[in-house]
């Protein structure tokens, strides 16, 4: 659902509204437009504004005047990526195995937050990642979960027990055999804000709890898209130690 709230006093509203309508027409199979003239229906206004666009309840910034059409189209597609005919498509969470090892590696090399691995390094990067995962899986299996929509991988979460995590320099607040560490949580950009990351995190927590772990830690960051503090706070993690101006250690107690 694309919702537009506007007040008619500004002539730029006409241009902005036209662009939004064009975007919705282009994506009519997955988008529906609702327009609210707050001059005539002030009781429907969410907050005082001349022009505001909401996609599935999320407000897009700064769209009065020179509207970013690409942004609107991207956000509509992103909001609909897990929807087909208005019905949520089931996302399946599967443990990492030798059979789907390549799916995690593809996500790592092609869709990472850091960016795509340069072509000249791909072969070696795949070799290194595969060898490391196979080594970990000998003593800790599963060490990851992958999210699928149909047959397509959309994201993964990777986690290790403290003894293995410390060998690759992951920081923890509590050095304990009952502590696990999230080393990587990644969702493809087109699936951001779709709930995949939350489903992966929940699968990880359920699995670790069943294996006797009591604590789950992660190094999180105050800004940016890599392990954002706000995401983990939403899922019950608490800040245990501030590392610097950019990052902190967060912990979740598995009950």
C-alpha positions as CSV (number, residue, x, y, z in Angstrom):
1,X,0.0,0.0,0.0
2,X,1.3,3.4,-1.0
3,X,-0.3,6.3,1.0
4,X,0.1,10.0,0.1
5,X,-0.9,12.8,2.5
6,X,-0.8,16.3,1.1
7,X,-2.0,19.8,1.7
8,X,-2.9,21.8,-1.4
9,X,-1.2,25.1,-0.5
10,X,2.1,24.4,-2.2
11,X,2.1,24.1,-6.0
12,X,4.9,21.6,-5.9
13,X,2.4,19.1,-4.5
14,X,1.0,18.7,-8.0
15,X,4.4,17.6,-9.4
16,X,5.2,15.3,-6.4
17,X,1.8,13.7,-6.6
18,X,2.0,13.1,-10.3
19,X,5.4,11.3,-9.9
20,X,4.0,9.1,-7.2
21,X,1.0,8.2,-9.3
22,X,3.3,7.3,-12.2
23,X,5.3,5.0,-9.9
24,X,2.2,3.2,-8.7
25,X,0.9,2.8,-12.3
26,X,4.2,1.2,-13.3
27,X,3.9,-1.2,-10.5
28,X,0.1,-1.7,-10.4
29,X,0.5,-5.4,-9.9
30,X,2.1,-5.0,-6.6
31,X,1.1,-1.4,-5.5
32,X,-2.1,0.3,-4.5
33,X,-2.4,4.1,-4.0
34,X,-4.4,5.9,-1.3
35,X,-4.5,9.7,-1.5
36,X,-5.5,11.9,1.5
37,X,-6.1,15.7,1.0
38,X,-5.5,16.7,4.6
39,X,-7.1,20.1,3.9
40,X,-10.4,18.3,3.5
41,X,-9.7,15.3,5.8
42,X,-7.5,16.7,8.6
43,X,-8.6,13.9,10.9
44,X,-6.6,11.4,8.7
45,X,-3.3,13.3,9.0
46,X,-0.6,11.4,10.8
47,X,1.5,14.5,11.5
48,X,1.6,18.1,10.3
49,X,3.1,18.0,6.8
50,X,2.7,19.5,3.3
51,X,3.5,16.2,1.5
52,X,4.3,12.8,2.8
53,X,4.5,9.3,1.3
54,X,4.1,6.1,3.3
55,X,4.8,2.6,1.9
56,X,3.4,-0.1,4.1
57,X,3.4,2.4,6.9
58,X,7.1,3.5,6.5
59,X,7.5,7.2,5.6
60,X,9.9,8.1,2.8
61,X,11.9,11.3,3.4
62,X,11.9,14.6,1.5
63,X,9.6,14.0,-1.5
64,X,8.1,17.4,-2.0
65,X,9.4,19.0,-5.2
66,X,12.0,17.1,-7.1
67,X,10.8,13.6,-6.2
68,X,13.2,10.7,-6.4
69,X,11.2,8.3,-8.6
70,X,13.8,5.6,-8.3
71,X,13.6,5.6,-4.5
72,X,9.8,5.2,-4.6
73,X,10.0,2.4,-7.1
74,X,12.8,0.7,-5.1
75,X,10.8,1.0,-1.8
76,X,7.6,-0.4,-3.4
77,X,9.5,-3.4,-4.8
78,X,11.3,-3.9,-1.5
79,X,8.1,-3.8,0.5
80,X,6.5,-6.3,-1.9
81,X,9.4,-8.7,-2.4
82,X,7.9,-11.3,-0.1
83,X,4.4,-10.7,-1.2
84,X,2.6,-12.4,-4.1
85,X,-1.1,-11.4,-4.7
86,X,-1.1,-9.7,-1.3
87,X,-0.3,-13.0,0.5
88,X,3.0,-13.4,2.3
89,X,5.2,-16.0,0.7
90,X,6.6,-18.5,3.2
91,X,10.3,-18.0,3.9
92,X,11.9,-21.3,4.8
93,X,14.9,-21.4,7.2
94,X,17.3,-24.2,6.6
95,X,20.5,-25.2,8.5
96,X,23.7,-25.0,6.6
97,X,24.9,-28.4,5.2
98,X,27.4,-29.5,2.7
99,X,24.6,-29.6,0.1
100,X,23.8,-25.9,0.4
101,X,27.2,-24.6,1.4
102,X,27.5,-22.8,-1.9
103,X,24.4,-20.8,-1.2
104,X,26.0,-19.1,1.9
105,X,29.2,-18.5,0.0
106,X,27.3,-16.9,-2.9
107,X,25.5,-14.6,-0.4
108,X,28.9,-13.7,1.1
109,X,30.6,-12.9,-2.2
110,X,27.8,-11.4,-4.2
111,X,25.4,-9.7,-1.8
112,X,27.4,-8.7,1.2
113,X,26.9,-5.3,2.9
114,X,30.6,-4.6,2.2
115,X,29.9,-5.0,-1.5
116,X,30.7,-7.6,-4.2
117,X,34.0,-9.4,-4.0
118,X,36.1,-8.2,-7.0
119,X,36.1,-10.7,-9.8
120,X,39.8,-11.2,-9.6
121,X,39.5,-12.4,-6.0
122,X,36.3,-14.5,-6.3
123,X,37.8,-17.9,-6.9
124,X,40.3,-17.5,-4.0
125,X,37.6,-16.0,-1.7
126,X,35.2,-18.9,-2.4
127,X,38.0,-21.4,-1.7
128,X,39.0,-19.8,1.6
129,X,35.4,-19.5,2.8
130,X,34.5,-23.1,1.8
131,X,37.5,-24.6,3.5
132,X,36.8,-22.6,6.7
133,X,33.2,-23.6,6.9
134,X,33.9,-27.3,6.3
135,X,36.5,-27.2,9.1
136,X,34.1,-25.5,11.5
137,X,31.3,-28.0,10.7
138,X,33.5,-30.9,11.8
139,X,33.0,-29.8,15.4
140,X,30.1,-27.4,15.4
141,X,27.2,-28.3,13.1
142,X,25.1,-26.4,12.2
143,X,27.0,-23.2,12.4
144,X,24.6,-21.3,10.2
145,X,21.1,-21.0,8.9
146,X,20.0,-19.8,5.4
147,X,16.7,-18.2,4.5
148,X,15.0,-19.2,1.3
149,X,12.1,-17.9,-0.8
150,X,11.4,-20.9,-2.9
151,X,14.8,-22.1,-4.1
152,X,16.5,-18.7,-3.9
153,X,18.7,-17.9,-0.9
154,X,17.9,-14.5,0.6
155,X,20.1,-14.3,3.7
156,X,22.0,-16.2,6.4
157,X,23.1,-16.1,10.0
158,X,26.4,-17.6,11.1
159,X,27.3,-18.3,14.7
160,X,30.1,-20.0,16.7
161,X,30.7,-21.2,20.2
162,X,33.1,-19.0,22.2
163,X,36.1,-21.4,22.0
164,X,36.0,-21.2,18.1
165,X,35.1,-17.5,18.0
166,X,38.1,-16.5,20.0
167,X,40.4,-18.3,17.6
168,X,39.3,-15.9,14.9
169,X,39.5,-12.8,17.2
170,X,35.8,-12.2,17.8
171,X,35.4,-10.2,21.0
172,X,33.1,-11.3,23.8
173,X,32.1,-9.9,27.2
174,X,31.8,-13.4,28.8
175,X,34.5,-16.0,28.1
176,X,32.4,-19.1,28.7
177,X,31.7,-22.5,27.1
178,X,28.0,-21.6,27.4
179,X,28.5,-18.4,25.2
180,X,27.9,-18.3,21.5
181,X,28.8,-15.4,19.1
182,X,27.0,-14.1,16.0
183,X,29.8,-13.7,13.4
184,X,27.6,-12.7,10.4
185,X,23.9,-11.8,9.8
186,X,23.2,-10.9,6.2
187,X,20.0,-10.3,4.2
188,X,20.1,-9.3,0.5
189,X,19.2,-5.7,-0.1
190,X,16.0,-6.4,-1.9
191,X,14.8,-8.2,1.2
192,X,15.6,-5.5,3.8
193,X,12.8,-4.7,6.2
194,X,11.0,-7.9,5.1
195,X,11.5,-9.7,8.4
196,X,14.1,-12.2,7.1
197,X,16.8,-11.1,9.5
198,X,14.5,-11.5,12.4
199,X,13.5,-15.0,11.3
200,X,17.2,-16.0,11.0
201,X,18.0,-14.5,14.4
202,X,15.2,-16.4,16.0
203,X,16.2,-19.7,14.4
204,X,19.8,-19.1,15.7
205,X,18.5,-18.4,19.2
206,X,16.2,-21.4,19.3
207,X,19.0,-23.7,18.0
208,X,21.6,-22.5,20.6
209,X,19.1,-22.8,23.4
210,X,18.4,-26.4,22.5
211,X,22.2,-27.1,22.6
212,X,22.6,-25.8,26.1
213,X,24.0,-22.3,25.4
214,X,23.0,-19.6,27.9
215,X,24.3,-16.4,26.3
216,X,24.5,-15.1,22.7
217,X,26.8,-12.1,22.0
218,X,27.4,-9.9,19.0
219,X,29.6,-6.9,18.2
220,X,27.1,-4.3,17.0
221,X,27.4,-0.8,15.5
222,X,25.7,2.4,16.3
223,X,25.5,3.5,12.6
224,X,25.4,1.8,9.3
225,X,23.8,-1.4,8.1
226,X,26.3,-3.9,9.5
227,X,25.0,-5.5,12.8
228,X,23.0,-2.4,13.7
229,X,22.5,-1.8,17.4
230,X,18.8,-0.9,16.9
231,X,18.0,-4.2,15.3
232,X,19.5,-6.2,18.2
233,X,17.8,-4.0,20.8
234,X,14.5,-4.7,19.1
235,X,15.1,-8.4,19.7
236,X,16.0,-8.1,23.4
237,X,19.8,-7.7,23.3
238,X,21.4,-5.4,25.9
239,X,24.6,-3.4,25.6
240,X,27.2,-4.9,27.9
241,X,30.3,-3.0,26.9
242,X,30.9,0.1,24.7
243,X,34.1,-0.6,22.7
244,X,34.5,2.8,21.0
245,X,32.4,5.5,19.5
246,X,31.2,3.2,16.7
247,X,30.6,-0.2,18.3
248,X,29.6,-2.1,21.4
249,X,29.2,-5.7,22.6
250,X,25.6,-6.8,23.1
251,X,24.3,-9.9,24.8
252,X,21.1,-11.9,24.9
253,X,20.3,-14.4,27.6
254,X,18.9,-17.6,26.2
255,X,16.2,-18.8,28.6
